[in-house]
């Protein structure tokens, strides 16, 4: 973890906005229309409004915010929305309310922290031609004042069990100290990796693209350990022939590498496969 910055004596409120945005991906091989439907149903249950509300509640607790209001709704045939209002200061119990008012979009979670917010949107997707299904969740945590979204980083990565994580962190605006001097950042950071736990770093391969003069930090990660069993739905590798094993492995690895690098890869790189474990 980076060393804490010396506290700036501010004139008024801290007007810096600290925004953490990341996409997470879960990849799965589904062999038939029935398997694809079952996978979507599993994702819909695993990330329903109740589970997403619990995750957002944990995020609010981790970053030191108090919950004002929760509204949530599950949709048919799939999807969920949750809206959570939170504040930095302590809120009396009688000011807290709950409702079942639908949120703005299916598969969405929205939370506000005074002038700040937390959002989560989910995107399950599959293709009938190659059997690959993907689940993507987009998370944005934007805070003002002393609260930092980076405190919830490791929790969110673990809570959503991601194969690929693509993150951006940016500090926007400026705040003034008591002498009127502008400050465009109020904490030490050279990479998002500064805030990742050791077990997270050990689990993923990482690449950074940072623009320090713009206070903009970008990190993307892909899991190191690849076991095909982890990417099959309703199928076991023991049921596959060696030819099928290699074909599915190439499909899954190609999907992972193209998402990680953000482009279509040539056949030689994308069709990588390793020998079958015995």
HELIX and SHEET records of a PDB file:
HELIX    1   1 UNK A   33  UNK A   46  1                                  14    
HELIX    2   2 UNK A   49  UNK A   63  1                                  15    
HELIX    3   3 UNK A   93  UNK A   95  5                                   3    
HELIX    4   4 UNK A  149  UNK A  152  5                                   4    
HELIX    5   5 UNK A  153  UNK A  159  1                                   7    
HELIX    6   6 UNK A  192  UNK A  195  5                                   4    
HELIX    7   7 UNK A  198  UNK A  203  1                                   6    
HELIX    8   8 UNK A  212  UNK A  214  5                                   3    
HELIX    9   9 UNK A  228  UNK A  231  5                                   4    
HELIX   10  10 UNK A  237  UNK A  239  5                                   3    
HELIX   11  11 UNK A  242  UNK A  261  1                                  20    
HELIX   12  12 UNK A  267  UNK A  270  1                                   4    
SHEET    1   A10 UNK A  97  UNK A  99  0                                        
SHEET    2   A10 UNK A  66  UNK A  74  1                                        
SHEET    3   A10 UNK A  80  UNK A  87 -1                                        
SHEET    4   A10 UNK A 108  UNK A 113  1                                        
SHEET    5   A10 UNK A 116  UNK A 126 -1                                        
SHEET    6   A10 UNK A 132  UNK A 144 -1                                        
SHEET    7   A10 UNK A  17  UNK A  29 -1                                        
SHEET    8   A10 UNK A 164  UNK A 172 -1                                        
SHEET    9   A10 UNK A 216  UNK A 223 -1                                        
SHEET   10   A10 UNK A 204  UNK A 211 -1                                        
SHEET    1   B 2 UNK A 175  UNK A 176  0                                        
SHEET    2   B 2 UNK A 182  UNK A 183 -1                                        
END                                                                             
